[in-house]
Structures are given as structure tokens and as C-alpha cells.
């Protein structure tokens, strides 16, 4: 389910015809402003308006934004904020920065976006931090098991000045990239069709011995091995078939990724294990950022902040209203409900059991090598303990209640 299911009146053919005239960025930005009243005629009119506004003056900077997997179908499912950022940055800078949004893996994919930004092929990218950790290993810092208790903890940390010293500064120093904003979910196990007729999972033991696809994160593998989840690196394009045929039992990812990547037809149970981060982040080349000058740099940061606030609210709503990631009741029109994906919610006691099996708090020996490595990259601070302590100052259990803060201002 995407824009074409949600907003009747515009065929895929018409959408791409309009995009061919006014550009994909202008057409996507226009589609985002129209809501439910979309027809081919008013989309074309809105796209022309966007195009005329965006091209009314020559920009000082033309930036390329490569987004893994995101296209006109799924930007309303997982609310990662890409187009909101583009729209706000162009308006905020009065067209001095123009951004060409290139989604749908056309210029870079989940594993390659980070490297193509480091190489200067794109200036900005969006991909999961876990897949990007292959090319930027410092991003593993987010993936200690059960360091975050909830999505509220994740947003609390991203808004915190502590994120500047523990995450953003070392990431920029080590990899030449500026971490701008992110969506926040926690990863679980998405079981394939072989589990369709089995009881809904209620315990960690039911998952023991299963074979599951793993992303690029090294720390995620540690947790999966400790939980006897047999991490198997499987190419993303082969994951769907593997789940359908039962070649793998499941995949570790998060709920809205299942929905936006069209995995729902081959997933029977979404097991809410919440064992480490699922963060679809947007980052920028630090050299590109440095070239902008003070006023435009401030605009990038303010647009990042506004987008982070937008994502926090929009993705929380989309999880319930669009994805159907809710238990015990799902809206009948949600993606999960239409595809018979059950949300397997584990009890607090089961989550605690999983935490005791795999987290640095209870199994420190499993993490020593990587913890020391990441700490040395961060200048000697204890990254796990610092993040663990910071998020436990978060008073909120609901992500939408977390107070936004401009993290770079301390």
C-alpha cells in the first residue's frame, strides 16, 4: 500500500509522466502537499508550482540526496523525513540550496549510500545505521543490545547534547559524515510464512534455533548469537523469497521496514523483541556541510531539527494507523491487518529474560572486544555506559511525549 492505494486518481503512468516533465523531486514534494484530493491534473499543477518556485533563482549549492529504497510508494509508510527535510531546507534558504532527491536505490542502496557520500557521489544519504555500519563502523555504537528500552529512549538520546559527544562528533571525525536526524524503532524478528499456522510467539525459547537474516551491524550479530537466533547474511533482494519459501525462518528488522519494503505478504508474525536499534537516518558529507558557510550551515541544522520533530510525531502515528504495529487490536485498513501479519508482543518478563541472555549489562564478556574498539574510536569514553545512563534520565514511556531539543546547542 503506497501513494497509489491511498490517493485515488493518479495512475503510476501519470505520476511518472508528470515527474518526467517537472522532475521527481518537484513531483514528490507536490504529492506530499496534496493529501487526499489528488488527481493527475492537480498533481501536475502542484508539481509545476513546486518546479517554478524551486527554479525561480539560481542556487548557490546544488546537493544530491541519495535515499536507499525510498520512492513515491513508501514515503508515507515509514516516515523517515527525507522530503520534509528537502522542502524545509529549500524554503528556509530561499532557494540558495537546491536538493535533488534520488530515491528507490537509483544512485545508492542500503549498503552503498554511506560510501557514495564519502566518495562525493552524493552529498546527503538516507539508509539504516545498521546497514551503513558496514562502511561506517562507528555506527555500531547504537547497537548494544537493550541499551534503549523504548522508542522514547531513542528520541530522547537523539535530542540530547550527549548524542553530540557520544555519536555525532566521533562519527564525523572518523567517517567524514554529519549525522542529521533519524527515525526510531527497535528491531524484532519478522517470521516468514512457515510460521503462519504456528501459535503466536510469546517466549524467547520459541525463537531459539531459528535461522534469521542479519543486516550489516557487527553488534547485532553478537546479540543474535547470544539469543540463539543464528544470524545469516542474506542479500535484501533474496530475503523476500527466503521468507516465502521457508529457507530462513525470519529476518531481523523493524515493523515499518516490513511494511514499506513490501515484506508484509511474506511475513506472518512480527515479534516485538526490541533488542537493538532500527534507525533509518539521514547524514550529510561533512566537507559539503563545511563548504556552505555559517548561515546556510545554521539552516541545515534547523531543518534537521524540524525534520526530527516531524519524524517523531509522524512515524509514531504511521506505526498505528498505516502499518498496524499495535497489539492486541489492529486497524482493519492497516498494512499488517490486510496481510495477516500478527504482532507478537512479548511480556516484560520475556523481554527481561532476553536482556539477561544477551545485553552488556548481564553478559559483558560477549561485548568486550567491540566495546573497547568503539570506546577507543570515541576517545576513551565508555560509550555503552554513557548512552545507557543518559537514556535512563528519560521520564517518558511514549515516544510522542519526548521533549525536542536542539542537540548541538548543549
Secondary structure, 3 states (H helix, E strand, C coil): CCHHHHCCCCCHHHHHHHHHHHCHHHHHHHHHHHCCCCCHHHHHHHHHHHHHHHCCCCCCEEEEEEECCCCCCCCCCCCCCHHHHHHHHHHHCCCCEEEEEECCCCCCCCCCHHHHHHCCCCCEEEEEHHHHCCCCHHHHHHCCCCCCCCHHHHHHHHHCHHHHHHHHHHHHHHHCEEEEEECCEECEEEEEHHHCCCCCCCCHHHHCCCCEEECCCHHHHHHHHHCCCCEEECCHHHHHHHHHHCCCCEEEECHHHHHHCCCHHHEEEEEECCCCEECEEEEEEHHHHHHCCHHHHHHHHHHHHHHHHHHHHHHHHHHHHHHCCCCCCCCCCCHHHHCCCEEEECCHHHHHHHHHHHCCCCCHHHHHHHHHHHHHHCCCCCHHHHHHHHHCCCCCCCHHHCCCCCHHHC
